[in-house]
Every structure is written in structure tokens, then in C-alpha cells.
Amino acid sequence: MDATILAEGGQLVNGFCWRIFGQAVQNWVKAVLEMVLKEAQREAIGAEWHQRSVTRKDYRNGYRGRVLGCSYGDISIRVPRNRKGSYPQGVFDRFSRRTAQVEEEILLSFSLGVSVRGMSRVLGRRGLGLSPQGVGNVLKQVDVLASQWHRRSLPDDRYRFIILDAMWVRLGRGLTAVLMALGILRDGQAELIDYRVAEGETEDAWGKFLQEMYERGLEGEGTEAFVSDGAQAIDTGIQENYPRSAHAHQICAFHKVQDIAGHLIEKGNRKRILRQAARIYRAGSAEKARIRAKVWAGRWQKREPDAVRTFLVGFEKTLVFYQFEPEVWKKIRTTNLLERYLRELRRRLKGIPSYRNEESIDRMVYLAVCGIKNRGYPYNTTNKITHKS
């Protein structure tokens, strides 16, 4: 197969280790530990901010900076101060040399949906000693941030192209889907629009996901094309929620080529057939691509009728990218941009064998999304799309 198309399709990244998280995990650990410190301070004081209470034992007195060395490098943390002195918090007192264990247990506990009492025992073994209510407050803060992100308004003129796909994660003994929408901005940058945990890639699930984005302001007036792998559920969702944009729906060229493989009779010709089919999308125009497709079909029609018929059905939808300037062809003829994002998510979540509930999936995906955003992966200035006005 054509090397470029193969590269665009990509392969799943196998293997996982906590230590590959790098800077992204530093951000996670920093946020979580700062939440733990604030909650430990609240319990020590016995009152909320500006709350009058007969149980108040102390008063807040700003912050001080501390650097915590851990397995991912040094983390700068703002430590809350009390007027009367220190309070039991344990992060620096007991774990400045053993934070790797704390980090892993906190993140794993979050992702696996451990109960607040179970989480309290986990932290208690490490000397953090928060009450179950305190742990619950920390978890609620993460959930509130995720909920706010899911409800934020979406400017209609922000995204020129929208790529749709999903990944599957294990929930209990079964699997559940995480639907994803990635947007390509006017300046060529790419960013995740939203994600949703769903029972599967059904028409109902995709329809609700797209409807929610529409109701939040993304009405499709500024969207020039959608890109997907050709799943009927996605196509139906686009037509129902974005009928004015349905004509500009690019079906991933890589997936189209890969569909041929399952219909081949002579497996010995697999590589040659797929390589020739991939070459169709290297043509300089839609018309030239159609000519190449006709030649390819004529060459293999008698020997591989099912494969040829499968490829030609819906072939025109794989040529939508030719409607735009050549500078964007490579970015929108496949779902590769979103596939790369999903590979990074999978790598960050690979070490989690199974989730306890949908809330824990949403929580951990949100933390991973924040880490990817802070890291800027994989969208940097070298991946910009130049838009000719």
C-alpha cells in the first residue's frame, strides 16, 4: 500500500508505563495534590472561606511555593498556609522521596472509580489522611471541571472542518464507546471540541452527541466539511443535525482502502491491490482520481468482483477533499488527525484494565484531554494548515 496512506492510517500504540506521561502527568499530579492540600487545610481549620463558624480553629494565610521531586520531575506546588502554623497534610512531610507511589495510587484510584472511603484508605496509607468527605470533595472538583467543559459554548464560526470518530474502553466486563469530535480552526490549528461516553456507536448516540454540540452554538454555518470513517450512524447524525452541511461529508480514504481487504479472494494479491487503490488518492484532481479508479476497477474486476464493488460503492464521498485547496487535502482526506489524538489517549489510558462506571471514564478522559492540551500534542506550528482566502 502507498506509504503515505499507511502512515495516515497509523497503528495503535502498544505498551504502557506510568513514566511515559511526562509533563502531562505533572499537570495532573499538581492539580490533584493542590486539591488535597486545600481540603486538608479546610478540615484543619474547620470552616470554608469567609464562613462564620463556632468550630473554626484557624484562619487562612495565603500560599507558599514548594517544589516536590517525583518520578516525572520537579513539580511546583502552591501550599496553603494557616495563621497559627502548619497543619497535617503529609505531602511534603512524608513523601518527598516516595511520591511516585502516591501519584500512581491517586491516578489509578480516580480512573478505577474507587469509593471515597476506599480512596481515603489509599491516601491514609500514604499519610495524607483525608476523611471520606474530604476525598469526595476532591473528586467532585474534577467532576465539576469536566461538567463545565462539556457545557461550554461552542462558537459557530470557529471550526472549518470537523472530524468524528470513537474509541472503545472496557467498562466492567464489557466495552463502551467514547465519541470524539475534533475541530480544525480557521488558522489551521486543531483542537478537541468535545467527547461523550456512550453505550456504543449507534445512531441514537451519535445523534444526541451532535445535537448537544448544535444546541451549544455549533450550528454548522461556518463548517465546510465533516470527516468520518464512513459509519452509517455518523452519516445519519450529520444529516439530521447539520443538513446544510451534509453535502460536504468526506469519507476517510484510508478506511475505504482498508475495506477492500475483507472482500479479497486471492490473498496473495492483497498488498498490490491495496497499494494501487491507495494511489488513486494521490491524483492531482478529482477527475484524475476517477480515471485511476476506473483503470484499477477494470484491472481487478474479474478476479476480485466483491472487492471492486465494495470500493466503488460510495467512492464519490471519498473525493470531497478535492473541493478545497491542495494545502488541506492531506489533513481532511482521512481521519488521521483524530486517530493520532486517539492513539495518545489510548496510550495514557492503556494501563487501566477496566473502569468501574461511566463517571470514572469521563473523569479520566477529561484529565487526559487536559494533559494533551497542555502538552500541545500533536498539534504544533509545523502542523498548521494554510488557508488561502
Helices and strands as residue ranges (DSSP letters): H 3-9, G 18-20, H 23-45, E 60-70, E 73-82, H 91-95, H 99-112, H 116-125, H 132-151, E 159-171, E 174-185, E 190-198, H 203-215, E 225-228, H 232-241, G 243-245, E 249-251, H 253-261, G 267-269, H 270-279, G 280-282, H 286-300, H 305-312, G 315-323, G 326-328, H 329-332, H 336-349, H 358-375, G 381-383
